[in-house]
């Protein structure tokens, strides 16, 4: 209960200032290490990057680098000495690196048509620069340069030109993991400061946009009942207790509007479920209606794909409890104020006007 009180100002900012929902106790490392659950699991994060933010290549490169560094460090010393660290870190001055001197002759860039939906094979098959031979993992590093740093690759990572130039230039000369250290740290920073916030904000919403609009429509519908009740009871000199009807309509109005602002359905929160985001539904549908296809290594029955999933992560469940309490408390208090004001003012004993 104390947490609900201390976090109340956060909900107020969410409703009236449009601030993003957040989980202060969830760090990017929790997600990357796989310690979080639905709807903020690592798989959920990847689906968000892939279909909403369109930056899943950042996550792919991040995990490749961690695995590659571990494998490189486990090499025998005589193998590691074949690939020395780069002479310098990536800076703005890396724009001046003579990368063009390493360019192969006769290798032409492939035109990428933006209207074509490229498959996972849309990666250049040949590195356009001359690279050193007889180094550990040379073929793998060349493949990484083609996949993540080539302008024609559908998985090119979005980084500054000087940082990409540094990685390609030194990546052609050595396979030491430090070649990609600056890129790895940069991508980690992007996921920590930008992608995580957007992901958490979407993950805490338990209903899709169409339902948010429906909540707004329902709120306005209930709001219109308030002047109708007041006009009817005053014009017909009815008992003041007839205005107790103000309470349920005010309550439904407040719950609908606050829920719409937060993208948060209190009924689903009570059932500990949430709607699958639309970007995931679109991915399922893209596989072909009525077919069972592979998606991210798993089989999904597109035709019978569920629209709801269970919320499992304890931090998300904590947030749902707090938001549920905040919405209901504010709605009840507002309903009491409106109802008391409506009941206290009456004309039931006044004579009816002459016809």
C-alpha positions as CSV (number, residue, x, y, z in Angstrom):
1,X,0.0,0.0,0.0
2,X,2.9,2.4,0.8
3,X,4.3,1.8,-2.7
4,X,0.9,2.8,-4.2
5,X,1.0,6.1,-2.3
6,X,4.6,6.9,-3.2
7,X,4.1,6.1,-6.8
8,X,0.9,8.1,-7.2
9,X,2.6,11.1,-8.7
10,X,4.0,8.9,-11.5
11,X,0.5,7.9,-12.5
12,X,-0.6,11.6,-12.4
13,X,2.2,12.5,-14.8
14,X,1.2,9.6,-17.0
15,X,-2.5,10.7,-17.1
16,X,-2.1,14.5,-17.4
17,X,1.5,15.1,-18.6
18,X,1.7,12.3,-21.1
19,X,4.9,10.9,-19.6
20,X,5.9,7.3,-20.4
21,X,5.3,4.4,-18.1
22,X,8.4,3.1,-16.5
23,X,9.8,0.4,-14.1
24,X,12.5,1.9,-12.0
25,X,13.7,-1.5,-10.7
26,X,14.2,-3.0,-14.2
27,X,17.6,-2.4,-15.9
28,X,18.6,-3.3,-19.4
29,X,20.9,-6.0,-17.9
30,X,18.0,-7.8,-16.3
31,X,16.4,-8.2,-19.7
32,X,19.6,-9.1,-21.6
33,X,20.5,-11.6,-18.9
34,X,17.1,-13.3,-19.2
35,X,16.0,-12.7,-15.6
36,X,12.7,-11.0,-16.6
37,X,9.4,-12.7,-17.6
38,X,6.5,-12.0,-19.9
39,X,5.8,-9.3,-20.9
40,X,9.3,-7.9,-20.5
41,X,11.3,-11.0,-21.3
42,X,14.2,-11.1,-23.7
43,X,12.0,-12.6,-26.4
44,X,9.5,-9.8,-25.9
45,X,12.3,-7.3,-26.2
46,X,13.5,-8.8,-29.4
47,X,10.0,-8.8,-30.9
48,X,9.7,-5.1,-30.0
49,X,13.1,-4.2,-31.6
50,X,12.2,-6.3,-34.6
51,X,8.7,-5.2,-35.3
52,X,8.2,-1.8,-33.5
53,X,11.6,-0.1,-33.4
54,X,13.1,-2.0,-36.4
55,X,16.5,-2.3,-34.7
56,X,16.8,-6.0,-33.9
57,X,20.2,-6.0,-35.5
58,X,21.5,-4.1,-32.5
59,X,20.5,-7.1,-30.2
60,X,22.0,-9.6,-32.7
61,X,25.3,-7.8,-32.8
62,X,25.4,-7.3,-29.0
63,X,25.1,-11.0,-28.3
64,X,27.4,-11.9,-31.2
65,X,30.1,-9.7,-29.7
66,X,29.8,-11.2,-26.2
67,X,30.1,-14.7,-27.6
68,X,32.9,-13.8,-30.0
69,X,35.0,-12.2,-27.2
70,X,34.6,-15.2,-25.0
71,X,35.7,-17.6,-27.8
72,X,38.6,-15.4,-28.8
73,X,39.9,-15.2,-25.2
74,X,39.8,-19.0,-25.0
75,X,42.1,-19.4,-28.0
76,X,45.7,-20.6,-27.4
77,X,48.2,-17.8,-27.0
78,X,49.9,-18.6,-30.3
79,X,46.6,-18.0,-32.1
80,X,45.7,-14.8,-30.3
81,X,49.1,-13.2,-31.2
82,X,48.1,-13.4,-34.8
83,X,45.5,-10.7,-34.2
84,X,46.7,-7.7,-32.3
85,X,44.3,-5.0,-30.9
86,X,43.7,-2.0,-33.1
87,X,46.1,0.9,-32.7
88,X,43.5,3.4,-31.6
89,X,39.9,3.7,-30.4
90,X,37.1,5.0,-32.6
91,X,36.9,8.8,-32.7
92,X,35.7,11.5,-35.1
93,X,39.2,11.4,-36.5
94,X,38.5,7.9,-37.8
95,X,36.9,9.5,-40.8
96,X,40.4,10.0,-42.1
97,X,41.4,6.4,-42.0
98,X,42.5,5.3,-45.5
99,X,39.8,2.7,-45.9
100,X,39.6,3.2,-49.7
101,X,43.1,1.9,-50.0
102,X,41.8,-1.5,-48.9
103,X,39.0,-1.6,-51.5
104,X,39.0,-4.5,-53.9
105,X,38.8,-3.9,-57.7
106,X,35.8,-5.0,-59.5
107,X,33.5,-5.3,-56.5
108,X,30.4,-3.3,-57.2
109,X,27.8,-2.2,-54.7
110,X,24.4,-3.9,-54.9
111,X,21.4,-1.6,-55.4
112,X,18.8,-2.2,-52.6
113,X,15.3,-1.6,-53.7
114,X,13.4,-0.2,-50.6
115,X,10.1,-1.6,-52.0
116,X,11.3,-5.2,-51.8
117,X,10.9,-7.2,-48.6
118,X,14.3,-8.7,-48.3
119,X,14.7,-12.1,-46.7
120,X,17.5,-13.0,-44.3
121,X,19.7,-13.8,-47.3
122,X,19.8,-10.1,-48.3
123,X,23.4,-9.7,-47.1
124,X,26.3,-9.1,-49.5
125,X,28.2,-12.3,-50.2
126,X,31.6,-10.7,-50.7
127,X,33.5,-8.2,-48.6
128,X,34.5,-5.3,-50.7
129,X,37.8,-4.7,-48.9
130,X,41.0,-6.7,-48.8
131,X,41.4,-8.4,-45.4
132,X,44.3,-10.1,-43.7
133,X,44.5,-13.9,-44.0
134,X,45.6,-16.7,-41.6
135,X,44.0,-15.1,-38.6
136,X,41.6,-16.8,-36.1
137,X,37.9,-16.4,-37.0
138,X,38.8,-14.4,-40.2
139,X,35.9,-15.8,-42.2
140,X,33.5,-15.0,-39.3
141,X,34.7,-11.4,-38.9
142,X,34.4,-10.9,-42.7
143,X,30.8,-12.1,-42.5
144,X,30.2,-9.7,-39.6
145,X,31.6,-6.8,-41.6
146,X,29.3,-7.7,-44.5
147,X,26.3,-8.2,-42.3
148,X,26.4,-5.3,-39.8
149,X,28.6,-2.7,-41.5
150,X,27.8,-3.0,-45.2
151,X,25.5,-0.3,-46.6
152,X,23.7,-2.9,-48.8
153,X,22.9,-5.2,-45.9
154,X,19.4,-5.3,-44.5
155,X,20.9,-5.8,-41.1
156,X,23.3,-2.8,-41.2
157,X,23.5,-1.2,-37.7
158,X,22.7,2.4,-37.4
159,X,25.9,4.0,-36.1
160,X,27.9,7.1,-36.9
161,X,30.0,6.9,-40.1
162,X,33.3,7.4,-38.3
163,X,32.6,4.5,-36.0
164,X,31.6,2.2,-38.8
165,X,34.7,3.2,-40.8
166,X,36.9,2.5,-37.8
167,X,35.4,-1.0,-37.4
168,X,35.7,-1.9,-41.1
169,X,39.2,-0.6,-41.5
170,X,40.7,-2.3,-38.5
171,X,38.4,-5.3,-38.9
172,X,40.1,-6.0,-42.2
173,X,43.5,-6.0,-40.5
174,X,42.8,-7.9,-37.3
175,X,40.2,-10.1,-35.8
176,X,40.8,-8.9,-32.2
177,X,37.5,-8.3,-30.4
178,X,38.6,-4.7,-29.5
179,X,37.9,-3.8,-33.1
180,X,34.2,-3.8,-32.3
181,X,34.4,-2.7,-28.6
182,X,33.3,0.9,-29.3
183,X,30.4,-0.2,-31.5
184,X,29.3,-2.7,-28.8
185,X,29.4,-0.1,-26.1
186,X,27.5,2.4,-28.3
187,X,24.8,-0.1,-29.1
188,X,24.5,-1.1,-25.4
189,X,24.0,2.6,-24.6
190,X,21.3,3.0,-27.2
191,X,19.4,0.0,-25.8
192,X,19.8,1.2,-22.2
193,X,18.8,4.8,-22.7
194,X,16.4,4.7,-25.6
195,X,15.1,1.2,-26.6
196,X,14.5,0.1,-23.0
197,X,12.3,3.1,-22.1
198,X,10.1,2.7,-25.2
199,X,9.9,-1.1,-24.7
200,X,8.8,-0.8,-21.0
201,X,6.3,1.8,-21.9
202,X,4.6,-0.4,-24.5
203,X,5.0,-3.5,-22.3
204,X,3.1,-1.9,-19.4
205,X,0.1,-1.2,-21.7
206,X,-2.2,-4.2,-21.5
207,X,-4.5,-3.2,-24.4
208,X,-4.1,-2.2,-28.0
209,X,-4.7,1.2,-29.5
210,X,-8.2,0.2,-30.8
211,X,-9.3,-0.5,-27.2
212,X,-7.8,2.7,-26.0
213,X,-10.1,4.6,-28.5
214,X,-13.0,2.4,-27.3
215,X,-12.3,3.5,-23.7
216,X,-12.3,7.2,-24.7
217,X,-15.6,6.7,-26.5
218,X,-17.1,4.9,-23.5
219,X,-15.9,7.7,-21.2
220,X,-17.5,10.4,-23.3
221,X,-20.7,8.3,-23.5
222,X,-20.9,8.0,-19.7
223,X,-20.0,11.7,-19.3
224,X,-23.1,12.7,-21.4
225,X,-25.3,11.0,-18.8
226,X,-24.3,13.4,-16.1
227,X,-26.0,16.6,-17.5
228,X,-28.9,14.4,-18.7
229,X,-29.5,13.1,-15.1
230,X,-29.3,16.6,-13.6
231,X,-31.6,18.2,-16.2
232,X,-34.2,15.5,-15.8
233,X,-34.2,15.5,-11.9
234,X,-34.3,19.3,-11.7
235,X,-36.9,19.8,-14.4
236,X,-39.2,17.1,-12.9
237,X,-38.5,18.1,-9.2
238,X,-37.7,14.5,-8.4
239,X,-36.2,13.2,-5.2
240,X,-32.6,14.2,-4.6
241,X,-31.8,10.6,-4.2
242,X,-32.4,10.0,-7.8
243,X,-29.1,11.8,-8.4
244,X,-27.3,8.9,-6.8
245,X,-27.2,7.7,-10.4
246,X,-24.4,10.3,-10.9
247,X,-22.0,8.0,-9.0
248,X,-21.9,5.0,-11.4
249,X,-21.8,7.1,-14.5
250,X,-19.0,9.4,-13.1
251,X,-17.1,6.3,-11.9
252,X,-17.3,4.7,-15.4
253,X,-16.3,8.0,-17.0
254,X,-13.2,8.4,-14.9
255,X,-12.1,4.8,-15.2
256,X,-12.5,4.8,-18.9
257,X,-10.6,8.1,-19.4
258,X,-7.8,7.3,-17.0
259,X,-7.5,3.8,-18.4
260,X,-7.3,5.2,-21.9
261,X,-4.6,7.6,-21.0
262,X,-2.5,4.9,-19.4
263,X,-3.3,2.2,-22.0
264,X,-4.3,0.1,-19.1
265,X,-7.5,-2.0,-18.7
266,X,-8.3,-2.6,-15.0
267,X,-10.3,-5.7,-15.8
268,X,-7.4,-7.3,-17.6
269,X,-5.1,-6.2,-14.8
270,X,-7.3,-8.0,-12.2
271,X,-7.1,-11.1,-14.4
272,X,-3.3,-10.7,-14.8
273,X,-3.5,-10.8,-18.6
274,X,-2.7,-8.5,-21.4
275,X,-3.4,-8.2,-25.1
276,X,-0.6,-9.2,-27.5
277,X,0.8,-6.1,-29.1
278,X,-0.5,-5.4,-32.7
279,X,3.1,-5.6,-34.1
280,X,3.3,-9.2,-33.0
281,X,-0.1,-10.0,-34.4
282,X,1.0,-8.5,-37.7
283,X,4.1,-10.7,-37.7
284,X,1.9,-13.8,-37.2
285,X,-0.4,-12.8,-40.0
286,X,2.5,-12.2,-42.3
287,X,3.3,-15.9,-42.1
288,X,0.1,-16.8,-43.9
289,X,-3.3,-17.2,-42.6
290,X,-4.3,-20.7,-41.5
291,X,-0.7,-22.1,-41.8
292,X,1.7,-23.4,-39.2
293,X,5.1,-21.8,-39.8
294,X,8.3,-21.2,-37.9
295,X,8.7,-17.9,-36.2
296,X,11.9,-17.1,-34.2
297,X,12.7,-20.8,-33.9
298,X,9.3,-21.8,-32.6
299,X,6.1,-23.1,-34.3
300,X,3.0,-21.0,-34.2
301,X,-0.5,-21.8,-35.4
302,X,-1.3,-18.4,-37.0
303,X,-5.0,-19.2,-37.4
304,X,-5.5,-20.0,-33.7
305,X,-3.0,-17.6,-32.2
306,X,-4.3,-16.3,-28.9
307,X,-5.0,-12.6,-28.4
308,X,-4.2,-12.6,-24.7
309,X,-1.2,-13.7,-22.7
310,X,-0.6,-14.1,-19.0
311,X,1.5,-11.4,-17.2
312,X,4.2,-13.2,-15.2
313,X,6.9,-10.7,-14.3
314,X,6.7,-9.6,-10.7
315,X,7.7,-6.0,-11.4
316,X,5.0,-5.7,-14.0
317,X,2.4,-7.3,-11.7
318,X,3.5,-4.7,-9.0
319,X,2.9,-1.9,-11.5
320,X,-0.5,-3.3,-12.5
321,X,-1.6,-3.4,-8.8
322,X,-0.5,0.2,-8.3
323,X,-2.1,1.5,-11.4
324,X,-5.3,-0.4,-10.6
325,X,-5.5,1.2,-7.2
326,X,-4.7,4.6,-8.5
327,X,-7.4,4.5,-11.2
328,X,-10.0,3.1,-8.9
329,X,-9.3,5.5,-6.0
330,X,-9.3,8.6,-8.2
331,X,-12.5,7.4,-9.9
332,X,-14.2,6.7,-6.6
333,X,-13.2,10.1,-5.0
334,X,-14.3,12.0,-8.1
335,X,-17.6,10.1,-8.2
336,X,-18.2,10.9,-4.5
337,X,-17.5,14.6,-5.0
338,X,-19.8,14.8,-8.1
339,X,-22.6,12.8,-6.4
340,X,-22.5,14.7,-3.1
341,X,-22.6,18.0,-5.0
342,X,-25.5,16.8,-7.1
343,X,-27.5,15.4,-4.1
344,X,-26.9,18.4,-1.9
345,X,-28.6,20.8,-4.3
346,X,-32.2,20.0,-4.8
347,X,-35.6,21.6,-5.8
348,X,-37.8,18.6,-5.0
349,X,-40.0,20.6,-2.6
350,X,-40.4,23.6,-4.9
351,X,-43.8,23.8,-6.6
352,X,-44.0,22.6,-10.2
353,X,-44.4,25.5,-12.7
354,X,-47.9,26.1,-13.9
355,X,-48.7,24.9,-17.4
